[in-house]
Amino acid sequence: MWYALPVAFAVLAVVVFVVVLALQGRALEASSGVPSSGSNADGVPVDLVEGYHYHVFGDPGPVGDETSVCTLTSVGGPTTVAVTRSSGDEGVTTTVDGMTLRLLGDLVAPRSGRFELRCAQQQTLLVRPDEGPVLVLALAVMASLGLGAIAVVSLIVIIVRRSRSARMAGPPPYGGW
């Protein structure tokens, strides 16, 4: 009974980690993809996982409307996808091979497979998987470590308190009544 609290914290730590890993497993696979960059004229080869988000960067220039039209071409034929930008994404940039590229927006993969991406009015493109699932997993690891630390500390406190109370319940130090 005394050790139920530390055991509960330890079990909770494991459950949090396993549940997040199970829920984010496929997303982690998608986010571990390698960024692809290249010439828009040739098409940028990308490996996509259906339903997952990817960041698309293009040439710096005036910030246009909030949607860019891009085309994904595969064996099954071309698919038009909208690359949408959130209101706070206007100033997001990255550097590739000494070139600064600005965020055009995010796209959601319509299906899994290897594609070539082309976007209107761009010369250079960079496609990078969304790292959000990695951040979620990192937060789950930190939460699990915190819960594990609480379990260890509470176990130590219980052991120390029980050993002290056992000594206090012993015979009186002066030898009798």
C-alpha positions in Angstrom: 0.0 0.0 0.0 2.8 2.4 0.9 4.5 2.0 -2.5 1.4 2.5 -4.6 2.2 6.2 -5.3 5.7 5.7 -6.7 4.5 2.7 -8.7 1.6 4.7 -10.1 4.0 7.5 -11.2 6.3 5.0 -12.8 3.5 3.3 -14.7 2.1 6.7 -15.7 5.5 7.7 -17.1 5.7 4.6 -19.2 2.1 4.9 -20.4 2.5 8.6 -21.4 5.6 7.7 -23.5 4.1 4.6 -25.1 0.8 6.3 -26.0 2.5 9.3 -27.6 4.9 7.1 -29.5 2.0 4.9 -30.7 0.0 8.0 -31.8 2.9 9.8 -33.4 4.7 6.7 -35.0 3.6 7.3 -38.6 4.0 11.1 -38.2 7.6 10.5 -36.9 8.3 8.4 -40.0 7.0 11.3 -42.2 9.0 13.9 -40.3 12.2 12.0 -40.5 12.3 12.5 -44.3 15.2 14.3 -45.9 14.5 17.9 -47.1 14.6 18.2 -50.9 15.7 21.2 -52.9 16.2 22.0 -56.5 15.2 23.9 -59.6 11.5 24.5 -60.1 12.0 24.0 -63.9 13.3 20.4 -63.3 10.8 19.7 -60.5 11.9 19.0 -57.0 11.8 15.2 -56.2 10.0 14.6 -52.9 9.0 11.5 -50.9 5.6 12.2 -49.3 3.5 10.3 -46.7 -0.2 10.7 -47.2 -2.0 13.2 -44.9 1.2 14.7 -43.4 2.4 18.3 -43.6 5.4 19.6 -45.4 6.9 23.1 -45.5 7.5 24.6 -49.0 10.1 27.3 -49.4 10.7 29.4 -52.5 12.6 32.4 -53.9 12.5 35.5 -51.7 10.3 38.2 -53.2 7.2 40.1 -52.5 4.8 38.3 -50.2 1.8 37.5 -52.4 -1.6 36.1 -51.4 -1.9 33.4 -48.8 -2.1 30.5 -51.3 0.4 29.3 -53.8 -0.6 26.7 -56.5 1.8 23.9 -56.9 1.7 20.7 -58.9 2.8 17.3 -57.7 3.6 14.9 -60.6 3.9 11.1 -60.2 3.3 8.0 -62.1 -0.4 8.5 -61.6 -0.3 11.9 -63.2 -0.3 15.4 -62.0 -2.1 16.6 -58.9 -2.7 20.2 -58.0 -2.2 21.1 -54.4 -2.7 24.3 -52.5 0.3 25.5 -50.5 -1.3 27.6 -47.8 0.4 30.1 -45.5 -0.8 31.1 -42.0 -1.0 34.7 -41.1 2.1 34.6 -39.0 4.3 32.9 -41.5 5.3 35.9 -43.8 8.8 36.4 -42.3 9.9 32.8 -42.1 13.0 32.1 -44.1 15.7 29.4 -44.3 19.1 29.2 -46.0 20.1 26.4 -48.4 23.5 26.4 -50.2 24.0 30.1 -49.4 20.5 31.1 -50.8 17.8 32.5 -48.6 14.4 31.1 -49.3 11.1 32.3 -47.8 8.2 30.1 -46.7 5.6 29.8 -49.3 3.4 27.7 -47.0 2.5 24.2 -46.0 1.1 21.4 -48.1 -0.7 18.2 -47.0 0.4 15.2 -49.0 -2.6 13.9 -51.0 -1.2 10.4 -51.1 2.1 8.6 -50.4 4.8 8.1 -52.9 7.6 9.8 -54.8 6.6 13.0 -56.6 8.1 16.0 -58.4 6.9 19.4 -57.1 6.6 22.5 -59.2 5.2 25.9 -58.0 4.2 28.8 -60.2 6.6 31.8 -60.3 9.4 30.2 -58.5 13.0 29.3 -59.6 14.2 27.4 -56.5 12.2 25.2 -54.1 12.9 23.5 -50.9 10.5 21.0 -49.4 11.0 20.0 -45.7 8.9 17.7 -43.5 7.1 19.3 -40.6 9.1 18.7 -37.4 6.0 19.0 -35.1 5.8 15.3 -34.3 9.4 15.3 -33.1 8.6 18.2 -30.8 5.6 16.3 -29.4 7.8 13.2 -28.8 10.4 15.3 -27.1 7.8 16.8 -24.8 6.5 13.3 -24.0 10.0 12.2 -23.1 10.5 15.2 -20.8 7.1 14.5 -19.2 8.0 10.8 -18.7 11.3 11.7 -17.2 9.7 14.1 -14.9 7.1 11.5 -13.8 9.9 9.0 -13.4 11.9 11.4 -11.2 8.8 12.0 -9.0 8.4 8.3 -8.7 12.0 7.8 -7.5 11.9 10.8 -5.1 8.6 9.6 -3.6 10.0 6.1 -3.2 13.0 7.4 -1.4 10.9 9.5 0.9 8.6 6.6 1.7 11.5 4.3 2.5 13.2 6.9 4.7 10.0 7.7 6.6 9.1 4.1 7.1 12.6 3.2 8.4 12.5 6.1 10.8 9.1 5.2 12.1 10.2 1.6 12.6 13.1 2.8 14.8 10.9 5.1 16.8 8.5 2.2 17.5 11.3 0.0 19.0 11.9 -0.5 22.8 12.7 2.6 24.9 16.4 3.5 25.0 16.7 3.3 28.8 16.0 -0.4 29.0 12.5 -0.9 30.2 9.6 0.6 32.3 
